[in-house]
Every structure is written in structure tokens, then in C-alpha cells.
Amino acid sequence: MAVRTRRDLELTLHELVVPSLQSQTQTGHLLSAALLWPRVSIASRSCEKEISLQQGRADWQQADWCRKILFKESVDNIFGLELSLSCPLSRAQLQEFSRYLAGNIIKLGAEVIDDAFPGGDAAALPLLYASKNLLQTKKPAIIVRGACAISLNDLPEEGTQFLELPLFSERELVRRRREGGHRDHVRYTRETLLAAGAPDGLARIQLRSL
């Protein structure tokens, strides 16, 4: 029988590159990260961060730890890491999504009350009402996503290791051109600049054994 391994890991984001955004001076996004089956009975752990890219790139090498931390978690054997990046969002849209996250937290609190206490339905009603109002926000579209499986056997028992996670486009970018005109027949051509599923950057993650 194989020996079960478990280790405490810290995952921090150090760099993010999305070439399809390099023509834009500065963009704001929502970054979502998930640990998939970090250990038995835990299907996932999630994290959301507001981030800013300059010409499709962000470098957190010298950033404050609070800005780049994703997870500090106990993991077993093999687990997964998934990252997704939203479409560019305005400040108002980012604030709206913060309200959506707050609604999810309140809803979770209401479910805990409902399960833990006799007569919990009545106690949870005010929280459920608040969460319903906050959960009206529609989640933003995803433009890139990447996922990989990580084995503890491939990581050093002490120190750090960097992982480069490839990102792939969740959208199709096309350019349409109008040709002809005046007395000539007008026709339109369509050129695919980026196909859905095509490579579109990478994320550089540091894994540190605790």
C-alpha cells in the first residue's frame, strides 16, 4: 500500500501574462483561483482577487505578500490548480462583483445557522433576504483559463519551486474588414486573430513548503 503524503503549501502569484491584452494600456480584472481536491473530502478551495494589468502583463515579484497570496493549504498526494481571468472590468463592475461575493458569504452563513440550530429557518431568514439582494450581480465573462495537476512527489520537501501554468483563450477574437464601395460591390472579410482554446499567456506561481 502506498504511503499517504500530506504537506502544507503556500501558493503565491508572481507573474501573469496575457498577450491578447497587450494593446491595452491598463485593464482591471477579477482573477479566480481554485485548488481542486487538495485533500480527501475537500472538493475545492477558491480565491478571488482584483488585479490590474499593464499592456497585458503584471509582475508581483516585489509586491506585498497580501497582494500575491492565493492559498495556504494542506494538500494530499496529487491535487489540481485552476486559474481564470475575467474580461476587462470597470471600477464600478469590480465593486458590483465584490457585492456578489459578499452575498455568497452571507448565504453560506445562513445555511450554517439553518443546519446548526433548532428553528434555524426563522433565524436565517434575514440573512437569506440580504444575500438574495446581493446576488443579483451577473458573474463576468472569462477570457483565459488554465489548469494543471500537481504531484507532491515533484516538489521539494523544503524551500520553493516555481510553476508556469499555461493559459488558454475562452473567447474568439476576430477582425472584420470592409472591401470595395462606391461603384464596386461591397464585401466583408473575417480574420480570426485568436481562436477559442488557443494559447494566450501564462501565470507564474511560487509553491513553498511550510
N, C-alpha and C positions, 0 to 999 in steps of 0.2 A: 504494500500500500504506500502510495506517495505521501511524503511528509507535508502537512499543510503549512504554508508560509503566510505570515501576516506582517505588514510593515506600516509604519506611519510615514506618510509622504506629504510634502508641501509642493504645490504646483503654482508657479508664478509665470505670468505672461511677460515676455521680454521684447518681442517684436511682432508686428503684423504688417503684411504687405499685400495689397490688392491692386494689381496693375490696371484693371479696368477703371479705377478711380483716379489715375494719375493726372488726368487733365483738369481735375477739380482742386482748387487751391486749398480749401478746408471743408471737411464734412463731419457731421456728428452722427453717431450710430449707437445702436444698442447691441452689445456683444453678449451672447448667451453661451454658457459653457455647461457641460454635463459630464459627470462621471457615471459610466454605465456599469452596473453590477460591481461596485467597488468591493463588496464582500457579501457573504451569504445572507439572504433575506432583505438586502438593501438593493432595490432595483436601480435607483439613480439618486444622485445629488446634483443640485443645479445652482447656478450663479449667474447673475445679470449685472452688467456694468455699462455705464455710459462712457463712450470713448470718442476721441477726435482724431481724424486722420488728416495729414497734410500731403496733398498730392498722392493719396492712396497709401500712405505709409505712416507708421507710428513706431517710435523706439522708446521703450521703457527701461533701458539698461540702467540709467541713473535715476529713474523715477522713485518716488516714495513707495515703500513696501505696501502701504494701504491701497495704492492705485493698481498695482500689478498682481496682488494675491488673487488666486482663483479658488484654491482648495487647500485645506489642511485636514487630511483624512486617513483613516486606517483602511488599507486595501489588502485583498487576498489574491494570491496567485496571478491570474490574468483578469484585467479589467479594461474598460473602454473609456476613451476621451472623445468628446464631440464638441466642436465649436461652430457657431453660426453667427453671421453678421447681418444686421438689418440694412435695408435701403437707407440712403441719407435722410435724416430727420431734422426738422426744425427744433428750436429750443422748446416751443410750445408742445410739439408732438412728443418729445422726450419727457416733458412734465406729465403729459397725459398718460404715458405708459408707466411712469412712477406711480400714478394713481391706480392703474390696473394691478400692479404688483402689491400695492397696499391692500387692495380688495381681496386678492388671493390670500394674503396673510390673515386678514380679518375672518375670511370664510373658514380657513383652517382652524382658527381659534374657536369659532362657533361649533365646528364639528367635534372638537375636543370636549367642549362643555356638554354637548348633546350626549356623547358617549360616556362621560365620566360621572355625571350627576343625575340622581333621580329628579324627574321633572325638568330635565335639561332642555327640552323643546322650548319651554317658555323662557328660560334664561338665555337661550341662544338667539331668540327672535330679533332683538335689537342689533346684534352683530350681523346676522344674515341680511337684515334690511340694509345696513350700511354697505356690506360687501356687494350686494346686488347693484347698488347705485354706482359704486366704484368700478365694477367690472363691465361697464358699458363700452370701454375703450377697445377698439379693434387692434389686435396684435399686428405690428408692422411686417411687411413682406421681407423675406430673407433673400439676400443676393449671393452670398457664398456660404458654403458649409464644408466641413471636413471632419473625419472621424478615423480613429485607429485603435487597435488593440495593443495593450502594453502588458508585458510579462515581467514580473519581479525578477525572474532569472536573468533578464537582460540588463538589470540596473545594478549599479554598485551598492554594496551594503552600507557604505559610508560615503559622504560627500555628495556632489551634484552631477547631473548629466542633462544635456540639452536635447530636446526632441523637436524636430521640424515636422510640423503637421501640414500636409498639402491641403489647399482649399480649392473647391470646385464650384463653378458658377451654377446658381439656381435659376438663372434667367437667360434669355436670349437677347443680345444686343444687335440691332440691325440698323443699316443706313439706307435711306431711300433717296433716289435721285430722279429729278425730272429732266427728261431729254426732249429736244425738239421745241416746237412752239411757233408762234406767228403763223406762217403758211404751212409749216411742216406738221406731220402727225405727232401729237404729244404722247410719249410713253414714259413709264416709270420703271426703274430698275431697283432691285432689292439686294443689298450685300450684307451677308452675315458677318459681323465683326467679332462676336463671341457667341458660341453655341452653348446651350444648356448642357451641363456636365463637363465642359471643358475646364482645364486647369486655370485658376485665376488667383494665384498667390500662395502664401503660406503663413503659418503662425509659428513662432519660436517659443517653446515652453521650457522652463527650467524645472526639473524634478529633483528635490532634495530629500534625502533620507533623514528622518528625525531621530 
